[in-house]
């Protein structure tokens, strides 16, 4: 409800998008959750039951509190709500405790704190130039950006299936980006490339960091995908880079959901998001050159056969027991090619694009 209240000022279409994705998140409540579910339950128990001086020393569970103090205090605040659902989840010695009330509380805590992300998307939409807006609502850059952010496939599966609290953290990031774009702050970043140049550099830093720590946190690819969404509705070249990055980056998250019941969910959600992303951006830039060349098209289409082999062919081969790592290896290497290509292409565009002033005069 809080998210809907924030959204109302942007129009009924924004409210509808927020409501739709919120309902989808609710439908995902019963799905598989990773060990991160127990990690965060344990942190709730630690911060609620122990004095601050012991938070980072408590080791009853192997999932010790190892996030910075801001997040520890966030867990502390949540724990005072959690006690009204099931007091037992706040017992440090109740390892792997997962009652139905605990499940509902933790799932809904992610959904509700996403209100900050919704507000951040709303603010980012204010920064989008509406000159390319078509007559149809679905062709407006603000509508496309809202869908790309609110319905982001990676964020949905990482937070609302796998289980983490990335939504409100990415909300803080997007709010910071939105402030950079607004005139009152723009002067602080008055460079030849302007605020968009600053955003490109931010994405390059996030992507470069990800390249050196891929399997430390696969979800870190979202640090580049989400802000790249803002650039994608501005220029055809950026849209092309975004589509390559988001498609391969999202597919690289597939191994996080390895249980059979979630297989059709992740395939369907990714297909819907990818098809919408490509079709909407192609429509937005239909008067310009194609967003993909033949090589890029061939590469992206190759994700289909790769998924078929990894999920439907390999499990029935004799290699499954001895070489069980092959699907993960193939996925990692194939996606690395696309992500590295997107990183290189973005780097080239940053170095070769003319300054804002020169572009306008031309």
N, C-alpha and C positions, 0 to 999 in steps of 0.2 A: 504493500500500500504506500509505503514511503517513496518507493521508486516511481510509482504511478503519479504521486503528487508532484514530484520534481518534473516529470515528463510533460504534464498537462500544458505548460507554457509553450511548448514547441509545436503544439498542434495534435489533433487526434491521431494522425498517422504514427507519430512518435510514441504516443501512449499505447497504441495497438502493438507496435513492435516490442515494447517493454513487456506488456502483458503476455504476448505470445511466447517470448523467450522465458519468462518467469514460469509460465505453465509447463513448458518443456523441462525446465530444471526440476520442477516438482515431480514430473513423471520419471525422472532419472533417480529419484531418491532410493528405490529398492535395488538399484544396480550394484555391481561389484565395487568394492572400495579397497584401496591398497593398504599397506601397513601404515601409511601416513595418517589414517583414521585413528589408529591406536596411539601414534606419536602425539597427535594433538589432544587426544583424551588425556594422555599422561601429563601433558603440559598444563592442561586445565587443573588436574589434581595437584600438581606441584605448586603452582602459583596460588591456588586456593587454600591449601592445607599447611604450607610451610612459610616461615618468615622469608623476607627478601634475601637475607644473607645466605640462605640455603638453596635458593632456586637453582643455581648453577653447579651445585655439589651433590644434589640428590641423584642417586644411581641405583635405586631399587629396580627400575626398568632399564633395559639396554638403550631405550630411546630417551636419553638425557636431553635436557633443555640446552640447545646449542644455537638458538637464534638470538639476534641482538636484543637489548633491553626493551626497545619499543614494542617488539612483538610479544615479549614476555608480559608486558603490562596489558597488551591487547587480550592475551589469554586470561589474565587476571580479571579483566572487566567481564569477559564472557562467562567466566566461572561463577560469577554472582547471579547470572541469569540461569546458568545450568543447574544450580542447586534447587531451583523450583521445578525442574523436570525429573531429575533422578539424582539424589544425593550420593548414591553409590559410585557414580562415575567419577566423583571427586576424591575417591579413596586411592591414595598412592599405591597401595598393595593390591588393588583389584586389576591385575594385569590382564590385558586383552578383554576387558569388560565392554560388551556391546549390546546392551538391552535395546528394545525397540524404542524406548523414550530417548536413550542416548543417541541412537541413530537419527531420530527425527530432529533432536536438538542440533546436532553437529551439521546435518545437511541444511537445515533452515538457517543456521548461523551464517553459512556461506552465502545462501540466497539473499538474506536480508542485508548483509554487509556489502553486497553487490550494488546497493543503492548509490554508493559513492562512485562506482564505475559508471552507472547510468547518468549521474549528474555530470561526470567528466565528459562523456560522449556528447551530452547536450551542449556543453560549453565548447567542445571542439567543433561542433557543427556551426557555431556562430562565426568561426574563422574561415569557413569555406566560401570561396568566390562563387556567386550564383550566376555568372555570365553564361556558363555552358548549359544552364538549366533548360530542359525541354518542356514541352507543354504538359506531358504526362508526369504524374508524381514519381513514378518509378524511374524516370530519366533524370531526376534532379540529383546533383552531386551530394546534397545534404542527406537525402533519403538513402542513397547508395552507401555513403559513409556510415550512416547509422546502422544499416544492416551488417556491413562488414565488421563493425566493432561489437555491437550488441549480440550478434549471432555468431561470433567468431568460433569456429569449430574447435580450435586448439584449447581455448579457454573453457569451453563447455566440457570437454572430456577430461581435462586436467583437474578442474575444480569440482565439477558436479558428478563425475564418475570416479576417477582416480582418487580424488579428495585432497584439496589444498585450498588456501585462502589467497589466491593470486588476484582475484577481481578487484578488491578494494585497494590493493597495492598498485596495480596497474592504473586504477582510477587516480591515485595520487600522481603517477607519472604523466598521464594524459592531461590532468589539470595544469601541471607545470608547463607542458607543451602549449596548451591553450593560452596560458598567460603570456608566453613568448610571442605568440601571434597577434595578440591584441595591441592596439596603438600605444596604450599607456606604458607598455613594457618594451615595445618594438625598438625604441631609441637605444636601449641598452645593447642591442644586438645589431646596430646599424652597420652592416658590412655590405660589400658589393653583392653578395648573394642573399642578403636579407634573412628574414626569419626562416624561410624554407631551406636556405643553405645551412643554417644552424641545425635544423631538424635532420637534414641529410647527414651531417657530421655525427649527430647523436645516434642515428641508426647505424652508421658505419662503425662507431665505437662499440655498440651493442653486438653487432654481427661479428666484428673482429674478436671480441671477448668470447663469444659463443664458439667460434672456430677452434679456440684453444682449450675449451672445456666441454666439448660436446656431450660426452657420456658422464660428466659429473652431474649435469642437470639438463636433460633434453628439453625441458619446458622453457629454458632460457631463450629459445628461438622466438618466443612470443614477445620478448623485449624488442625485437626488430620488426616482427610482423605487425604488431598493433600500431606503432607510430607510422610505419610505412603505409598503413591504410589511409592516413591523412594525405600523403603525397599522391596516392593512386588516383584520386579524383581530380587532380590538378593538371597533370600532363600525361600524354600518351606513353612517353618513355618510362615515366615512373610507374604507370599502370602495368606495363609489361614486366618490369622488374618485380613489382609486388606480386603479380600472379604466379611467376616462377617461384619466388621465395615462399609464398604462402602455401602453394600446392605441395611443394617438396618438403617444406618445413612441417606442415601439418601431417603429411604421411609419415614423417620420421617419428611422430609421436605414437603411431599405431602399436608398437611393441609394449607400450605402457598398459594397454588393455589386452591381456592375453587369454582371458577366459572366453569360452565358447558362447555364452549368452550375449556377451557384448559385441561379438563379431558383426552381426547384421546392423546393430545400432551405429557402430563407428563407421562402417562402410556407407550406410545410408546418409548419415549426417555429413560426412565429408563430401559425398557426391552432390548433395543438395547445395552445400556451401560453395563448392568449387564451380558447379554449373552456374549458380547465381553470380558469383564473382566475375567469371569470364564473360557471361552474356551481358551483364549490366555495364561493365567497363567497355566492352566492344560497342555497345549502343551509345555510350557517352562519347566515345571517340570515333564514331563511325565515319566522320568526314576526313579522318587522318589515315595514315598508313596502317596496315595490319599490326596488331599487338605482338604477334609471334612470327618468326621466320620458320622455314621448313624444319630446321634442326631442332629448334625449341619445341615445336609441335610434336615432332617425333619422340623427343625425350619425355615430354609430359604424358603422352599416350602410353609410353612404356611402363608407367606405374601400374596400369591395368594388368598386363601379363605378369608383372612382378608379384602383385597381390594374389593373383590366381595360383601362381606357383607356390608361394610361401604358405598360404592358408589352405589350399585345396588339393595340391599335388604332392608337395614334399612330405606331409604327414603320412602318406600311404607308400612312401618309398622305403627301401632297406637302409637308407642313410639316416633315418630319423633318430635311432638310438646312438649311433656312433658319432654322427656329425650334427647334433641338434642345434648347434650354433649357426648353421648356414643361413636360415631365413633372416636372422638378426644381422648377420654379416652383409648379406646382399642388400637388405634395406638400408643399412648404415652407409655402405659405399655408394649405392645408387643415389641416395638423397644428398650425400656429400657433394656429388658432382653438381647437382642443381643449385644447392645453397652456395657453393663456392663460385659458381658461374654468376649467380645473382649478386653476390658480394663484389665480384670483379666488375660487373657491368655497372653497378651503382658507383663504384670508385671512379670508373672512367667518366661517367656522366658528371660527377662532382668536379672533376679536374678539367673537363672540356666544355661544359655549359657556359654560355656567356653570362656576365653579370646582369643583374636585374635591370639596371639603367639602360644598358645597351640593347637588351631584348625589347624593352618598351619603345625605344627610338626606332628600332627596325620595324 
